[in-house]
Amino acid sequence: MIAILMAAGIAIILSIGFTRLLIAFFARLGKGQPILGAEDRGPTHHMHKQGTPTMGGIAILFAAFVGWLIPHVRDGLAFSDQALIMWLAIAVLAGFGFLDDFLKVRRQHNRGIFWKKKGWITFGIVVLLMWLLATQTGVSETISFTRAEVPGWDVSTPVWVVWTALMVWATTNAVNVTDGLDGLAAGSAMFGFGAFGLIAYFAFRNSDIYSAIVNPLDLAVLAAAMAGACGGFLWWNAAPARIIMGDVGALGIGAALGLLAVTTNTHFLLPIICGINVMEAGSVAIQMGVFKASGRKKRLFKMSPIHHHFELSGWPETTVI
């Protein structure tokens, strides 16, 4: 428990401090998040956010990593293969998000890498990382709710890799879609990490029941560090936001949430724990489906993701959040 609290506390402090440095850096740079390009269509109710510092996800992930690392160094907590591969996945996907953010800031346009290309590349990356997780660690290849109450289904490694890759990939995209209002993505992620931290800690305390979850204490420390880092980031990201997490944060956070569901064997609890992200991404999918099915004539929502629908319905941003 001390390691978990230490990880969260350190991550909160570092996230607050490092985020402040990023804000100062972008202020000197004179460039920030572009909101609308010249040819974009749609409401301009977020134009006042033009130029807000971005890439705040760098601070979140740095703070979380240090928060996770210190209990291992100070108290001799063992490094687990699962956590190390999770950090590799977070770093790779966050790095891809950083490239997308960099292109947006450099071009001063809200479109970075083409979305279809970004989707296929990130999915390919996730498949490779899930194969590595399946073949190099003792992670359970059973698809289940909680692994203890509902045994689940044992599947072959290729099926497990594809299933979990889709989970993680979908979660990264869902968090990315959610990052449209001040504090929404970071706040919802903080609660998600908190839930996974409790699940992992409960598995650690009841290892005789949850024997399929490997190294649950390390997973709990990682989840606590991510929750703390998101909480610290909210100090600057809550409305009115002084910095945006960007794709570097959204992809890294989404990868961490999806991978925690995989490593704690709570695959089907993920949509519940990350319900806000599911609602946001689902609204986009439904909107696109209705639009295409109607021959590009009808839309179910005024604008997707659904938080924009609420805004266009007259809700203040703080009420939506």
ZIFENMO-V93279 format. One record per pair of residues at least 12 apart in sequence whose ideal C-beta (glycine too) atoms are under 10 Angstrom apart, sorted by the first residue. I is the first residue (numbers start at 0). J is the second residue. Records with the same first field share a line. If there is no record, write none. Layout:
# ZIFENMO-V93279
I = J + J
This chain:
# ZIFENMO-V93279
0 = 200 + 203 + 204 + 216 + 219 + 223
1 = 70 + 73 + 74
2 = 67 + 69 + 70 + 71 + 73 + 74 + 76 + 216 + 217 + 219 + 220 + 223
3 = 70 + 196 + 197 + 199 + 200 + 203 + 216 + 219 + 220 + 221 + 222 + 223 + 224 + 226 + 227
4 = 70 + 220 + 223 + 227
5 = 66 + 67 + 69 + 70 + 73 + 74 + 76 + 220 + 223 + 224 + 227
6 = 63 + 65 + 66 + 67 + 68 + 69 + 70 + 71 + 76 + 196 + 219 + 220 + 221 + 222 + 223 + 224 + 225 + 226 + 227 + 228
7 = 63 + 66 + 67 + 192 + 193 + 196 + 220 + 222 + 223 + 224 + 225 + 226 + 227 + 228 + 230 + 231
8 = 66 + 69 + 223 + 224 + 227 + 231
9 = 62 + 63 + 65 + 66 + 67 + 68 + 69 + 70 + 223 + 224 + 227 + 228 + 231
10 = 59 + 61 + 62 + 63 + 64 + 65 + 66 + 67 + 69 + 223 + 224 + 225 + 226 + 227 + 228 + 229 + 230 + 231 + 232
11 = 62 + 66 + 224 + 226 + 227 + 228 + 229 + 230 + 231 + 232 + 233 + 234
12 = 62 + 65 + 66 + 227 + 228 + 231
13 = 58 + 59 + 61 + 62 + 63 + 64 + 65 + 66 + 69 + 224 + 227 + 228 + 231
14 = 55 + 58 + 59 + 60 + 61 + 62 + 63 + 65 + 66 + 185 + 224 + 227 + 228 + 229 + 230 + 231 + 232 + 233 + 234 + 235 + 236
15 = 58 + 62 + 228 + 230 + 231 + 232 + 233 + 234 + 235
16 = 58 + 62 + 231 + 234
17 = 55 + 57 + 58 + 59 + 61 + 62 + 65 + 228 + 231 + 232
18 = 52 + 55 + 56 + 57 + 58 + 59 + 61 + 62 + 228 + 231 + 232 + 233 + 234 + 235 + 236 + 241 + 242 + 244
19 = 58 + 234 + 235 + 241 + 242
20 = 57 + 58
21 = 52 + 53 + 54 + 55 + 56 + 57 + 58 + 61 + 232 + 235 + 241 + 242
22 = 51 + 52 + 55 + 58 + 235 + 241 + 242
23 = 52
24 = 52 + 54
25 = 50 + 51 + 52 + 53 + 54 + 55 + 104 + 241 + 242 + 243
26 = 50 + 52 + 241
28 = 52 + 104
29 = 50
30 = 50 + 52 + 53 + 103 + 104 + 105 + 107
31 = 48 + 49 + 50 + 51 + 52 + 53 + 54 + 103 + 104 + 107 + 242 + 243 + 245
32 = 45 + 48 + 49 + 50 + 51 + 52 + 53 + 54 + 55 + 100 + 103 + 104 + 107 + 109 + 240 + 242 + 243 + 245
33 = 48 + 49 + 50 + 51 + 53 + 103 + 104 + 105 + 106 + 107 + 108 + 109 + 110 + 111
34 = 46 + 47 + 48 + 49 + 50 + 51 + 108 + 109
35 = 49 + 108 + 109
36 = 103 + 106 + 107 + 108 + 109 + 110
37 = 108
38 = 108 + 110
39 = 108 + 109 + 110
41 = 302 + 307 + 311
42 = 301 + 302 + 307 + 310 + 311
44 = 302 + 307 + 310 + 311 + 316
45 = 179 + 180 + 181 + 307 + 310 + 316
47 = 239
48 = 181 + 239 + 240 + 243
49 = 107 + 109
50 = 104 + 107
51 = 181 + 236 + 239 + 240 + 241 + 242 + 243
52 = 104 + 235 + 240 + 241 + 242 + 243 + 245
53 = 100 + 101 + 103 + 104 + 242 + 243 + 244 + 245 + 246 + 247 + 248
54 = 93 + 96 + 97 + 100 + 101 + 103 + 104 + 242 + 243 + 244 + 245 + 246 + 247 + 248
55 = 100 + 185 + 232 + 235 + 236 + 240 + 241 + 242 + 243 + 244 + 245 + 247 + 248
56 = 93 + 96 + 97 + 100 + 178 + 184 + 185 + 228 + 229 + 232 + 242 + 243 + 244 + 245 + 246 + 247 + 248 + 249 + 250 + 251 + 252
57 = 93 + 96 + 97 + 100 + 244 + 245 + 247 + 248 + 251
58 = 228 + 231 + 232 + 235 + 236 + 242 + 244 + 247 + 248
59 = 93 + 185 + 188 + 225 + 227 + 228 + 229 + 230 + 231 + 232 + 233 + 236 + 244 + 247 + 248 + 249 + 251 + 252 + 255
60 = 86 + 89 + 90 + 93 + 96 + 97 + 224 + 225 + 228 + 244 + 247 + 248 + 251 + 252 + 255
61 = 228
62 = 224 + 225 + 227 + 228 + 229 + 230 + 231 + 232
63 = 86 + 89 + 192 + 221 + 222 + 223 + 224 + 225 + 226 + 227 + 228 + 229 + 231 + 232 + 251 + 252 + 255
64 = 86 + 89 + 90 + 221 + 224 + 225 + 228
65 = 224 + 228
66 = 220 + 221 + 223 + 224 + 225 + 226 + 227 + 228 + 231
67 = 82 + 85 + 86 + 217 + 220 + 221 + 222 + 223 + 224 + 225 + 227 + 228
68 = 86 + 220 + 224
69 = 220 + 224
70 = 216 + 217 + 220 + 223 + 224
71 = 217 + 220
76 = 214 + 216 + 217 + 220
77 = 214 + 216 + 217
78 = 214 + 217
79 = 136 + 137 + 213 + 214 + 215 + 216 + 217 + 218 + 220 + 221 + 262
80 = 131 + 132 + 135 + 136 + 137 + 138 + 213 + 214 + 217
81 = 132 + 135 + 136 + 137 + 138 + 212 + 213 + 214 + 215 + 217 + 218 + 221 + 258 + 259 + 261 + 262 + 263
82 = 136 + 214 + 216 + 217 + 218 + 220 + 221 + 258 + 262
83 = 135 + 136 + 217
84 = 128 + 129 + 131 + 132 + 133 + 135 + 136 + 138 + 258 + 262
85 = 128 + 132 + 136 + 217 + 218 + 221 + 254 + 255 + 257 + 258 + 259 + 261 + 262
86 = 221 + 251 + 254 + 255 + 258
87 = 128 + 131 + 132 + 254
88 = 124 + 125 + 127 + 128 + 129 + 131 + 132 + 167 + 171 + 251 + 254 + 255 + 257 + 258
89 = 128 + 221 + 225 + 250 + 251 + 252 + 253 + 254 + 255 + 258
90 = 251 + 254
91 = 121 + 124 + 125 + 127 + 128 + 250 + 251 + 254
92 = 121 + 124 + 125 + 128 + 167 + 168 + 171 + 246 + 247 + 249 + 250 + 251 + 252 + 253 + 254 + 255 + 257
93 = 171 + 245 + 246 + 247 + 248 + 249 + 250 + 251 + 252 + 253 + 254 + 255
94 = 124 + 247 + 250 + 251
95 = 112 + 117 + 120 + 121 + 124 + 171 + 246 + 247 + 250 + 251
96 = 111 + 112 + 117 + 121 + 171 + 175 + 244 + 245 + 246 + 247 + 248 + 249 + 250 + 251 + 252 + 253 + 254
97 = 245 + 246 + 247 + 248 + 250 + 251
98 = 111 + 112 + 117 + 246 + 247
99 = 111 + 112 + 114 + 117 + 121 + 175 + 245 + 246 + 247 + 249 + 250
100 = 243 + 244 + 245 + 246 + 247 + 248 + 249 + 250
101 = 245 + 246 + 247
102 = 246
103 = 245 + 246
104 = 245
111 = 245 + 246
112 = 246
114 = 172 + 175
117 = 172 + 175 + 246 + 250
118 = 168 + 171 + 172
121 = 167 + 168 + 171 + 172 + 175 + 250 + 253 + 254
122 = 164 + 165 + 167 + 168 + 169 + 171 + 172
123 = 164 + 168
124 = 164 + 167 + 168 + 171 + 250 + 254
125 = 160 + 163 + 164 + 165 + 166 + 167 + 168 + 169 + 170 + 171 + 254 + 257 + 258
126 = 160 + 161 + 163 + 164 + 165 + 167 + 168
127 = 160 + 164
128 = 160 + 163 + 164 + 167 + 254 + 258
129 = 156 + 159 + 160 + 161 + 162 + 163 + 164 + 165 + 166 + 167 + 168 + 257 + 258 + 261
130 = 156 + 157 + 159 + 160 + 161 + 163 + 164
131 = 160
132 = 159 + 160 + 163 + 164 + 167 + 258 + 261 + 262
133 = 156 + 157 + 159 + 160 + 163 + 261
134 = 156 + 160
136 = 213 + 214 + 262
137 = 211 + 212 + 213 + 214
138 = 159 + 163 + 211 + 212 + 213 + 214 + 258 + 261 + 262 + 263 + 264
139 = 151 + 153 + 159 + 210 + 211 + 212 + 213 + 261 + 262 + 263 + 264
140 = 152 + 153 + 154 + 155 + 156 + 158 + 159 + 160 + 162 + 163 + 211 + 264
141 = 153 + 154 + 159 + 211 + 264 + 266
142 = 154 + 158 + 159 + 162 + 163 + 166 + 261 + 264 + 266 + 267
143 = 211 + 264 + 265 + 266 + 267 + 268
144 = 264 + 265 + 266 + 267 + 268 + 271
145 = 198 + 201 + 202 + 208 + 209 + 212 + 263 + 264 + 265 + 266 + 267 + 268
146 = 202 + 208 + 209 + 210 + 211 + 212 + 263 + 264 + 265 + 266
147 = 201 + 202 + 205 + 207 + 208 + 209 + 210 + 211 + 212 + 264
148 = 208
149 = 267
150 = 211
151 = 211 + 264 + 266 + 267
159 = 261
162 = 261 + 266
163 = 257 + 258 + 260 + 261 + 262 + 266
164 = 257 + 261
165 = 257
166 = 256 + 257 + 258 + 260 + 261 + 266 + 267 + 269 + 270
167 = 253 + 254 + 255 + 256 + 257 + 258 + 259 + 260 + 261 + 269
168 = 253 + 254 + 257
169 = 253 + 257 + 269 + 270 + 273 + 276 + 277 + 280
170 = 191 + 250 + 252 + 253 + 254 + 255 + 256 + 257 + 258 + 259 + 260 + 261 + 269 + 270 + 273 + 276 + 277 + 280
171 = 246 + 249 + 250 + 251 + 252 + 253 + 254 + 255 + 256 + 257 + 276
172 = 249 + 250 + 253 + 276 + 279 + 280 + 283
173 = 187 + 249 + 253 + 256 + 257 + 269 + 270 + 273 + 275 + 276 + 277 + 278 + 279 + 280 + 281 + 283 + 304
174 = 187 + 188 + 191 + 244 + 246 + 248 + 249 + 250 + 251 + 252 + 253 + 254 + 255 + 256 + 257 + 273 + 275 + 276 + 279 + 280
175 = 244 + 245 + 246 + 248 + 249 + 250 + 252 + 253 + 276 + 279 + 280
176 = 249 + 253 + 276 + 278 + 279 + 280 + 281 + 282 + 283 + 284 + 303 + 304 + 305 + 306
177 = 249 + 252 + 253 + 273 + 275 + 276 + 277 + 278 + 279 + 280 + 304 + 305 + 306
178 = 236 + 243 + 244 + 245 + 246 + 248 + 249 + 250 + 252 + 253 + 276 + 279 + 304
179 = 243 + 279 + 303 + 304 + 305 + 306 + 307 + 310 + 316 + 319
180 = 238 + 240 + 279 + 304 + 306 + 307 + 309 + 310 + 316 + 317 + 319 + 320
181 = 233 + 235 + 236 + 237 + 238 + 239 + 240 + 241 + 242 + 243 + 316 + 317 + 319 + 320
182 = 229 + 232 + 233 + 235 + 236 + 237 + 238 + 239 + 240 + 244 + 316 + 317 + 320
183 = 236 + 237 + 238 + 240 + 275 + 276 + 279 + 304 + 306 + 316 + 319 + 320
184 = 229 + 232 + 236 + 243 + 244 + 248 + 249 + 252 + 253 + 275 + 276 + 279
185 = 228 + 229 + 230 + 231 + 232 + 233 + 234 + 235 + 236 + 237 + 240 + 243 + 244 + 248 + 249 + 252
186 = 229 + 230 + 232 + 233 + 236 + 237 + 275 + 320
187 = 229 + 252 + 256 + 272 + 273 + 274 + 275 + 276 + 278 + 279 + 320
188 = 225 + 226 + 228 + 229 + 230 + 232 + 233 + 244 + 248 + 249 + 252 + 253 + 255 + 256 + 273 + 275 + 276
189 = 225 + 226 + 227 + 228 + 229 + 230 + 231 + 232 + 233 + 252
190 = 226 + 229 + 230 + 272 + 273 + 274 + 275
191 = 222 + 225 + 226 + 229 + 252 + 253 + 255 + 256 + 259 + 260 + 269 + 272 + 273 + 274 + 275 + 276
192 = 221 + 222 + 223 + 224 + 225 + 226 + 227 + 228 + 229 + 230 + 252 + 255 + 256 + 259 + 272
193 = 222 + 223 + 225 + 226 + 227 + 229 + 230 + 272
194 = 222 + 226 + 256 + 259 + 260 + 263 + 265 + 268 + 269 + 271 + 272 + 273
195 = 218 + 219 + 221 + 222 + 223 + 225 + 226 + 255 + 256 + 258 + 259 + 260 + 262 + 263 + 265 + 268 + 269 + 272 + 273
196 = 218 + 219 + 220 + 221 + 222 + 223 + 224 + 225 + 226 + 227 + 259 + 263
197 = 219 + 222 + 223
198 = 212 + 215 + 218 + 219 + 222 + 259 + 260 + 263 + 264 + 265 + 268 + 272
199 = 212 + 214 + 215 + 216 + 217 + 218 + 219 + 220 + 221 + 222 + 223 + 259 + 262 + 263 + 265
200 = 215 + 216 + 218 + 219 + 220 + 222 + 223
201 = 215 + 219 + 263
202 = 214 + 215 + 216 + 218 + 219 + 263 + 264 + 265
203 = 215 + 216 + 217 + 218 + 219 + 220
204 = 216 + 219
209 = 263 + 264
211 = 263 + 264
212 = 262 + 263 + 264 + 265
213 = 262 + 263 + 264
214 = 262
215 = 262 + 263
217 = 262
218 = 258 + 259 + 262 + 263
219 = 259 + 263
221 = 255 + 258 + 259 + 262
222 = 255 + 256 + 259 + 262 + 263
224 = 255
225 = 251 + 252 + 255 + 256 + 259
228 = 248 + 252
229 = 244 + 248 + 252 + 255
232 = 244 + 248 + 252
236 = 248
237 = 317 + 320
238 = 315 + 316 + 317 + 319 + 320
239 = 316 + 317
240 = 316
252 = 276
253 = 273 + 276
256 = 269 + 272 + 273 + 276
257 = 269 + 273
259 = 272
260 = 272 + 273
275 = 305 + 306 + 320
276 = 304
278 = 304 + 305 + 306
279 = 303 + 304 + 305 + 306 + 307
280 = 303 + 304 + 305
281 = 303 + 304 + 305
282 = 299 + 300 + 302 + 303 + 304 + 305 + 306 + 307 + 308
283 = 300 + 303 + 304 + 305
284 = 303
285 = 298 + 299 + 300 + 303 + 305
286 = 298 + 299 + 300 + 301 + 302 + 303 + 304 + 305 + 308
287 = 299 + 303
289 = 303
290 = 303
300 = 312
305 = 319
306 = 319 + 320
307 = 319
